[in-house]
């Protein structure tokens, strides 16, 4: 199949995307939300005309000089600032209403302490690591009877490589978006990463399972590259249609959905596209590459 024959091109595209993501993370890092750093996040809507940022920011700066105000739509502001108590909350609401002259609706007012933020960050990392470890163990167990020409643990290794690829790309994308547009990562972003991991490994296992079945049916009668190419061809339409259906639904949600879920939805879109790419264009061709490396190694030993 053309995917197997042109695998070096697809490797190059993925390497470029991963490299760009790593460089972005190394230079800019991520913009952590209040879930991880602690602080207060306010979403306010105005019934009439929304005041200008030049008038809102000075009013809020009296409470927190490092306050961040971001417009949303035509009548809302997202405000991020230090953690405030009840008295501070009343002062914030008074500042947003311009001392009562503007009619406002507080859609959300969330405060998180720094201790809870640090704990949430730790649990987020633990969750991602445990999910990846569980997936590796499952794939190794599921393919335990596959020993030739590629060992079962190598299926798990390839799956991990694909999963790392699928996580790094959306994380890198949000690093760039955070630097230029102020996009923050929070617990919803971590949830999106976990969903991406599950979706990606599902696609990968579908292809790998077809490879396993075709090996069982053909044995050594066909070259391994042909078996993998046939397996990818047999699952290609299914994988693409499944991913396209999900992405279309997410794009609609991104356009018509709430601002509070927009970043979560965008992370899912980027991750699912990356996951579909890695399952079809990276994971399966890597089986062929590893098999060819093994063959060359075996031949060199016999000389």
C-alpha distance (Angstrom), angle and dihedral (degrees) to the residues before:
residue distance angle dihedral
X1 . . .
X2 3.80 . .
X3 3.81 92.1 .
X4 3.80 91.7 60.6
X5 3.79 93.8 42.6
X6 3.82 92.7 51.3
X7 3.79 97.4 38.5
X8 3.83 93.9 125.6
X9 3.81 89.5 63.5
X10 3.80 91.8 52.4
X11 3.80 90.9 45.9
X12 3.79 88.7 53.8
X13 3.81 93.2 51.3
X14 3.82 92.0 50.2
X15 3.80 92.9 45.3
X16 3.82 89.6 52.4
X17 3.83 92.3 49.8
X18 3.80 93.6 46.4
X19 3.81 91.8 45.9
X20 3.82 91.1 50.8
X21 3.81 89.8 49.4
X22 3.81 93.2 49.1
X23 3.81 92.2 47.6
X24 3.80 90.8 49.1
X25 3.80 91.2 50.2
X26 3.80 91.8 47.4
X27 3.81 93.0 50.3
X28 3.80 104.0 34.4
X29 3.79 106.9 11.2
X30 3.80 118.9 -165.4
X31 3.78 131.8 -52.8
X32 3.83 103.4 -122.8
X33 3.79 117.2 -145.6
X34 3.78 124.9 -135.4
X35 3.81 89.3 -90.0
X36 3.82 86.6 74.6
X37 3.80 104.7 25.9
X38 3.78 101.7 34.2
X39 3.77 124.0 -121.7
X40 3.79 141.9 110.7
X41 3.78 127.6 -65.8
X42 3.80 119.4 -167.3
X43 3.80 128.3 -172.8
X44 3.79 111.7 -165.2
X45 3.81 130.1 179.7
X46 3.80 125.2 -161.2
X47 3.79 121.6 -139.5
X48 3.78 95.0 -153.9
X49 3.78 128.6 16.7
X50 3.79 114.9 -16.2
X51 3.81 111.4 -123.7
X52 3.77 119.3 -120.3
X53 3.80 121.2 -93.4
X54 3.80 88.5 -121.2
X55 3.80 88.8 66.5
X56 3.82 98.4 38.5
X57 3.81 98.9 48.0
X58 3.86 96.1 55.8
X59 3.82 90.0 48.9
X60 3.81 91.4 52.4
X61 3.82 94.3 39.8
X62 3.79 88.7 69.7
X63 3.83 86.5 65.8
X64 3.82 97.9 37.3
X65 3.82 121.0 5.5
X66 3.84 89.7 -159.8
X67 3.82 94.0 55.2
X68 3.82 117.3 143.9
X69 3.80 120.8 -149.9
X70 3.80 122.2 -170.5
X71 3.83 124.8 -178.4
X72 3.80 118.9 -129.5
X73 3.78 122.9 -165.9
X74 3.77 114.6 -34.8
X75 3.80 100.7 -55.6
X76 3.82 109.9 29.9
X77 3.79 141.6 79.8
X78 3.79 130.2 -160.4
X79 3.78 110.2 -149.7
X80 3.80 124.6 -166.6
X81 3.79 121.0 -172.8
X82 3.81 144.5 137.2
X83 3.80 120.2 -57.0
X84 3.81 110.7 -78.5
X85 3.78 132.3 -163.4
X86 3.81 126.6 -135.1
X87 3.79 93.0 -78.7
X88 3.79 89.8 48.2
X89 3.79 90.5 49.6
X90 3.80 90.6 56.1
X91 3.81 89.7 48.6
X92 3.82 91.0 51.0
X93 3.80 92.5 50.0
X94 3.80 90.4 47.9
X95 3.82 91.0 50.3
X96 3.81 92.4 48.6
X97 3.80 91.1 50.6
X98 3.81 89.5 50.0
X99 3.81 90.9 -118.7
X100 3.79 92.2 -44.8
X101 3.79 97.0 -51.4
X102 3.83 94.1 109.7
X103 3.81 123.7 59.7
X104 3.82 108.5 -126.6
X105 3.80 140.0 179.0
X106 3.80 116.6 -155.9
X107 3.82 102.6 -143.1
X108 3.81 94.4 -179.1
X109 3.79 137.0 -0.5
X110 3.81 111.7 -176.3
X111 3.79 127.4 174.2
X112 3.81 126.5 -173.8
X113 3.79 125.8 -176.2
X114 3.83 120.4 -131.1
X115 3.83 92.3 -114.5
X116 3.81 91.9 55.9
X117 3.79 89.5 45.0
X118 3.81 92.8 55.0
X119 3.80 90.6 47.2
X120 3.81 91.3 50.2
X121 3.82 90.5 51.6
X122 3.80 91.9 50.7
X123 3.80 92.6 48.3
X124 3.81 90.4 47.9
X125 3.81 92.1 57.3
X126 3.80 92.0 44.2
X127 3.82 90.9 51.0
X128 3.80 93.7 52.4
X129 3.82 92.9 46.4
X130 3.81 93.3 47.7
X131 3.80 92.0 49.0
X132 3.81 92.1 51.3
X133 3.82 91.4 46.7
X134 3.81 91.6 49.2
X135 3.79 91.6 50.0
X136 3.80 92.1 50.9
X137 3.81 92.4 50.3
X138 3.80 91.4 47.7
X139 3.81 94.7 50.5
X140 3.81 91.8 45.8
X141 3.81 89.9 52.0
X142 3.81 95.2 42.8
X143 3.81 92.6 51.9
X144 3.81 96.3 37.6
X145 3.82 91.9 119.4
X146 3.79 92.3 55.1
X147 3.78 107.5 90.0
X148 3.80 104.0 144.3
X149 2.92 135.3 100.8
X150 3.84 90.8 -13.4
X151 3.81 120.9 26.0
X152 3.80 120.2 -121.1
X153 3.81 94.3 -115.5
X154 3.79 89.2 58.3
X155 3.81 89.4 59.0
X156 3.79 86.2 56.9
X157 3.81 91.5 47.1
X158 3.80 91.3 52.1
X159 3.80 90.5 47.3
X160 3.82 89.8 53.5
X161 3.80 90.9 49.3
X162 3.80 89.1 52.5
X163 3.81 92.0 47.3
X164 3.80 92.2 50.7
X165 3.81 87.8 49.8
X166 3.81 90.3 50.5
X167 3.82 93.2 50.3
X168 3.81 98.9 42.0
X169 3.82 94.8 53.5
X170 3.85 97.9 57.0
X171 3.82 90.0 39.5
X172 3.81 89.4 52.1
X173 3.80 90.8 46.3
X174 3.81 90.5 53.8
X175 3.79 90.0 47.4
X176 3.81 88.7 58.3
X177 3.82 92.8 41.9
X178 3.80 90.0 47.3
X179 3.79 92.0 53.1
X180 3.79 96.6 46.7
X181 3.82 103.7 26.9
X182 3.79 104.0 21.9
X183 3.83 96.1 -113.1
X184 3.80 111.0 171.3
X185 3.78 131.0 -154.4
X186 3.79 120.2 -133.7
X187 3.79 139.7 157.7
X188 3.81 89.8 -67.9
X189 3.80 88.0 59.0
X190 3.81 90.3 52.9
X191 3.81 88.6 49.1
X192 3.80 88.4 53.0
X193 3.82 90.1 52.6
X194 3.81 91.0 52.3
X195 3.81 90.6 49.9
X196 3.82 89.4 49.0
X197 3.81 90.8 51.9
X198 3.80 91.6 52.1
X199 3.80 94.2 45.8
X200 3.79 93.3 46.0
X201 3.79 95.8 49.4
X202 3.80 89.4 47.9
X203 3.80 90.8 58.6
X204 3.79 91.5 43.6
X205 3.80 93.6 51.1
X206 3.81 91.4 49.6
X207 3.81 90.4 58.7
X208 3.81 94.6 40.0
X209 3.79 91.2 49.6
X210 3.79 90.2 53.3
X211 3.82 89.1 50.5
X212 3.80 89.9 51.7
X213 3.80 91.9 49.5
X214 3.80 93.5 48.1
X215 3.81 90.7 49.1
X216 3.79 88.7 53.6
X217 3.81 92.0 49.7
X218 3.82 99.6 43.0
X219 3.80 103.1 27.8
X220 3.81 110.1 -178.0
X221 3.79 95.2 -21.9
X222 3.81 93.2 98.6
X223 3.80 131.7 42.2
X224 3.80 112.5 -100.0
X225 3.81 91.6 -120.7
X226 3.81 90.0 57.1
X227 3.81 91.1 49.2
X228 3.80 92.0 51.5
X229 3.81 91.7 44.7
X230 3.80 91.1 51.1
X231 3.81 90.8 47.6
X232 3.80 92.2 51.7
X233 3.81 90.3 48.3
X234 3.80 91.2 51.0
X235 3.81 92.9 52.4
X236 3.82 100.2 31.8
X237 3.80 98.2 92.7
X238 3.80 92.8 44.2
X239 3.80 93.2 50.3
X240 3.79 93.9 46.5
X241 3.79 94.9 45.9
X242 3.81 92.7 48.2
X243 3.79 93.0 49.2
X244 3.80 93.8 42.9
X245 3.81 91.1 52.8
X246 3.80 91.7 52.0
X247 3.80 94.0 44.4
X248 3.82 92.7 49.7
X249 3.81 90.4 52.6
X250 3.81 90.7 48.1
X251 3.81 92.8 48.8
X252 3.80 89.7 53.7
X253 3.81 89.3 48.9
X254 3.81 90.3 48.9
X255 3.80 91.8 52.4
X256 3.80 99.5 39.9
X257 3.80 102.2 23.5
X258 3.78 131.6 93.6
X259 3.79 122.3 -72.1
X260 3.80 89.3 -123.0
X261 3.82 92.0 65.3
X262 3.81 97.4 37.2
X263 3.81 96.4 96.3
X264 3.80 91.5 44.3
X265 3.81 90.0 52.2
X266 3.81 93.2 46.2
X267 3.82 91.1 51.3
X268 3.80 89.7 51.9
X269 3.81 92.2 50.2
X270 3.80 93.2 50.5
X271 3.80 92.8 43.9
X272 3.80 96.8 46.6
X273 3.80 91.7 49.1
X274 3.81 89.5 48.8
X275 3.81 90.9 45.6
X276 3.79 93.5 51.0
X277 3.79 89.8 48.1
X278 3.80 93.3 50.9
X279 3.81 94.3 45.1
X280 3.79 94.2 52.7
X281 3.80 106.2 25.0
X282 3.83 102.5 30.0
X283 3.82 113.9 21.9
X284 3.80 99.3 50.4
X285 3.83 95.9 40.7
X286 3.83 88.0 51.1
X287 3.81 87.7 62.7
X288 3.80 88.6 59.5
X289 3.79 92.7 45.3
X290 3.80 92.4 51.4
X291 3.81 91.3 46.4
X292 3.80 91.2 52.6
X293 3.81 91.3 48.4
X294 3.80 89.4 52.0
X295 3.80 91.8 49.3
X296 3.81 92.4 51.5
X297 3.80 90.3 47.4
X298 3.82 92.2 50.0
X299 3.80 92.0 48.2
X300 3.80 91.9 50.4
X301 3.80 89.9 53.0
X302 3.79 92.1 53.5
X303 3.78 93.2 54.5
